């Protein structure tokens, strides 16, 4: 699959996809004999995973570390699990904060006329 097709499929710019590869967020993408990137199912799986994780707010540096550990094989399984657990905890905290903010906004909207004396 060409980079333009992957870009469209996942809603990422081609520059973003090149960046992801350059910094190690996705493993090196196979290339055609003429040097054009040729995303296979494996590469697309990584793009989808990284896109999902970035949308949840996981920092690039954490994901680079995860990919690096993954590439080292099964000996890093526990380290990867630990890293993912830390990010899940952080995500749960962000969700809790967002839910509290949402509740406050909903209350403010519901009672807006009670507070607006102008």
C-alpha positions as CSV (number, residue, x, y, z in Angstrom):
1,X,0.0,0.0,0.0
2,X,1.4,3.4,-0.9
3,X,2.0,6.1,1.7
4,X,-0.8,8.2,0.2
5,X,-3.2,5.3,0.7
6,X,-2.1,4.7,4.3
7,X,-2.4,8.4,4.9
8,X,-6.0,8.5,3.7
9,X,-6.9,5.2,5.5
10,X,-5.7,6.4,8.9
11,X,-6.3,10.1,8.6
12,X,-2.6,10.9,9.0
13,X,-0.5,13.2,6.8
14,X,2.3,11.6,4.8
15,X,4.7,13.7,6.7
16,X,3.4,12.3,10.0
17,X,3.9,8.7,8.6
18,X,7.5,9.5,7.6
19,X,8.1,11.1,11.0
20,X,6.7,8.0,12.8
21,X,9.1,5.8,10.8
22,X,12.1,8.2,11.3
23,X,11.8,8.4,15.1
24,X,11.1,4.7,15.5
25,X,7.4,4.7,16.3
26,X,6.8,2.2,13.5
27,X,9.3,-0.3,12.3
28,X,11.0,0.4,9.0
29,X,8.5,0.1,6.2
30,X,9.3,-2.2,3.3
31,X,10.2,-0.5,0.1
32,X,9.7,-1.3,-3.6
33,X,12.9,-1.7,-5.7
34,X,12.5,2.0,-6.7
35,X,12.6,3.1,-3.0
36,X,8.9,3.9,-2.7
37,X,7.4,2.8,0.7
38,X,5.2,-0.3,0.4
39,X,3.2,-0.6,3.6
40,X,2.2,-4.2,4.3
41,X,-0.3,-5.5,6.8
42,X,2.4,-5.6,9.5
43,X,3.3,-1.9,8.9
44,X,-0.3,-0.9,8.8
45,X,-0.9,-2.7,12.1
46,X,1.8,-0.6,13.7
47,X,0.4,2.6,12.1
48,X,-3.1,1.8,13.5
49,X,-1.7,1.0,16.9
50,X,0.5,4.1,17.2
51,X,-2.3,6.3,15.8
52,X,-4.7,5.0,18.5
53,X,-2.1,5.4,21.3
54,X,-1.3,9.0,20.2
55,X,-5.0,9.8,20.1
56,X,-5.2,8.8,23.7
57,X,-2.4,11.1,24.6
58,X,0.4,8.7,25.1
59,X,3.7,10.6,24.6
60,X,5.9,9.8,21.6
61,X,8.8,9.0,23.8
62,X,6.9,6.3,25.6
63,X,5.8,4.8,22.4
64,X,9.3,4.8,21.0
65,X,10.5,3.0,24.1
66,X,7.6,0.5,23.7
67,X,8.5,-0.2,20.0
68,X,12.2,-0.5,20.9
69,X,11.4,-3.1,23.6
70,X,9.1,-4.9,21.3
71,X,11.8,-5.3,18.7
72,X,14.0,-6.9,21.4
73,X,11.6,-9.8,21.6
74,X,10.1,-11.8,24.4
75,X,12.8,-11.0,26.9
76,X,11.2,-7.6,27.3
77,X,7.6,-8.8,27.7
78,X,7.4,-7.8,31.4
79,X,8.9,-4.4,30.7
80,X,6.4,-3.8,27.9
81,X,3.5,-4.9,30.2
82,X,4.8,-2.5,32.9
83,X,5.0,0.4,30.5
84,X,1.5,-0.3,29.2
85,X,0.1,-0.5,32.7
86,X,1.6,2.8,33.6
87,X,0.0,4.4,30.5
88,X,-3.3,2.8,31.4
89,X,-3.2,4.3,34.9
90,X,-2.4,7.7,33.4
91,X,-5.2,7.4,30.9
92,X,-7.6,6.4,33.6
93,X,-6.6,9.5,35.6
94,X,-7.1,11.7,32.6
95,X,-10.5,10.1,32.0
96,X,-11.5,10.8,35.6
97,X,-10.4,14.4,35.3
98,X,-12.3,14.8,32.0
99,X,-15.4,13.3,33.5
100,X,-15.2,15.7,36.5
101,X,-14.8,18.6,34.1
102,X,-17.7,17.4,32.0
103,X,-19.9,17.2,35.1
104,X,-19.0,20.7,36.1
105,X,-19.7,22.1,32.6
106,X,-23.0,20.3,32.5
107,X,-23.9,21.8,35.9
108,X,-22.9,25.2,34.8
109,X,-25.0,25.0,31.6
110,X,-28.0,23.6,33.5
111,X,-27.8,26.4,36.1
112,X,-26.5,29.2,33.9
113,X,-29.5,31.5,34.3
114,X,-29.3,31.1,38.1
115,X,-25.8,32.7,38.1
116,X,-26.2,35.2,35.3
117,X,-27.7,38.4,36.7
118,X,-26.7,40.7,33.8
